[in-house]
Amino acid sequence: MGSQMGSAGLMLVNTLVNVYLFVLMLRFLLQFSRADYYNPVSQAVIKATRPVVAPLQRIFRPRGRFDPASLVAGLLIKGITIFVLLKLVGIGMPPIQGVLVASLAGVLSAILDIYFFALIIMIILSWVAPQASHPGAILVHQLVEPIMAPVRKVIPPLGMIDLSPIVVFIGISLFDSLIVGALARAAGLPGMLVGF
């Protein structure tokens, strides 16, 4: 019974860290996509991540659309979590390179998840409320546009049908299975810790 409670506690901690990592990577992607800074959703994300990102921005200054502090914060939080959870489980000192590779896989997985869910929301909004002016809907469109625009140049919409989301979904799936999966396997750590 105690072992199951401990396992559930570790899973809960890992899930909470993955949710925060999701928010950190959302901050990174919002800046990368040049989303509206004053959007209420953007402001909530910035406030939630400011305690972690602001000190790192003194060292890793933003460069245009690229905010390395958010990425470094995500890698640090994921790496520390993996290290602590492995120590709590009793595995001992994990290999540093394994933790670094697993952290990178976790960050990339979070970024792909954000794009995956944003695309689903965008598709649903295009059916239900194509002209939605809600701040969340506007932010979703601003977030996915940098990955959708290059695909739309190659595959333009066919009248009312836009096939570009299907191509992007396939790209996300391939990147996730080939690159992130390979990193997770190379780390040699339990998949649960990486974010799968």
N, C-alpha and C positions, 0 to 999 in steps of 0.2 A: 504494500500500500504506500509506504513512504517513498519507495523507488518510483512509483507511478506519479506521485505528487511532485517529486523532484524533477522528473522528466517533463511533466506538464509545465512546471515553473520555468524550466530552461527554454521550452518551446515558446512560452509566452514572452519571455525576455527577447528571444531571437525575433519573434514576430513584431514586437514593438520597435526594436532597432531597425528592422526592415521597413517599417512604415515611416520612421523618421528619415531613413536613407532615401526612400521614395520622395519625400518632401524636399530633401536636399538636392536631389537630382532634378526635381521639378524646378527648383530655383535656377539651377544651372541651365536647363533647357529654355526657361522663360527668357533669360538674358540672351542666350544663343539665338533665339527666334525673334528677338527684339519685341517681345510682347509688351503691351501697355503697362508701364511701371505703376501707374496710378489706379489700375483696375483693383477693385477691392480684394479679389482672389489673390492677385500678385502681392498686394500689401500684406495679406495674411501669411502667405508663404515666406515673405521676407522677414516678418516679425518672428515667425516660428523658428527660422534658421539663423537669425542674427547673432544669438549668443555663441554659436559655434563658428560661424563664417567670419564675423567681424574681426576677431583677433588674427585669423589667418590672412585676411586681406591686407594687413600691414606688411606681411612678408610676400604674399602672392597677389600682387595687384591686378585688378581686372584689365584686360587688354581688348578694348572694343566689345565684341560680342562674346569673348571668351573670358570666363571667370574661373581661374584655376583654384581659387580658395574653396569653392563649393566642391570641386572634385577631390581636392586633398582632404577636406573635411569628411567626405563620404568614405574615402579609402581608409582614413584613420579610424573612424567610428566602426566601420565594418571589421577592420583588422583587429582592433582592440576587443570587440565583441567575440570574434572567433577565438582569439587567444584566451579570454576569460572563460568562455563556455567550455572550451577544451580542458582547461585547468580544473573547472568545477566538476566535470565528468570524471576526471581522474586520469586523463590520457597522458598528462605530463607536459613537458615542453614541446610544443609543436614546432616543426621546421619553419624558420622565418620565411624562406622563399615560398613554402606552401601557403602560409597565411597571406603573403603579399599577392600571390596569384589568385587565391580564393577571394580576397578583397576586391581585386580588379574584376573578377567574374561577377561578384555580387553587385558592383556599381554598374557594370554594363547590363546586367539583367534588370536592374531597376530602371535604367534608361529605356530599354526595350519595352518593359512593361508600361511605362508612361505613354510611349508612342502607341502601343497596342490599344490601351484603354481610351486614349484620346481619339484614335481613329474610329473605334466603336461608337463613342459618344457623338463624333462628327457625323457618322453615317445615320445614326438614329435621329439626330437633330435635322438632318437634311430631309428626312421623311416626315417628321412630326411638326417641326417648326423651322422651315428653311430660312426665314427672315428673323430669327430670334435675336433680340437685343439684350438678353440677359448677360451680365458681365462674365459669367462662367462660359456661356456659349461663344462669346467673342474671343475669350482667352483660348478656348480649345481650337478655334480656327487659326488664331495667330500662332499657336504652338505647332500645329501639324503642317502649316503652309511651307516651311523650309524643306520638308521632306517630300511634300506632294508636288511642289512646283516643277522640280526637275523631271519627275515622272510624267507629269501632264504635258511637258514639252515633247516627250517621246510618244506618249499615248494620249492624244487629245480626247476630250469627251465626245461621245457619239450621240449627239442630240441631248436627250435628258439623262443618258446613262454615262456615268463616269467610272471607268474601269481602273483608274489609277490606285484607289484604295486596295484593290485585290493584289496588284503588283507589290505595293508597299507591305501588305500583310505577308506575302510570300517572302519578301526580302527580310522582314523582321524574323520570320520563322527560321529561315536559312541561317541568318547571322546568329540567332540564339542557339540553334542546334549545333552548328559547326564551330563557331568561335567561342561562345560562352561555354558550351558543353565541353569543348576541348580544354579550356582553361580550368573548368571545375574538375575534370578528370586529372589534369596535370597537377593540380594542387594536392591531390591525394588525401583530401579531407572529406568528412561526411557531407553529402549534397545538401542536407537540411541547413547547414551553416552557411553555405554559399548563397542561398536564397531560392532554391528550387522546391 
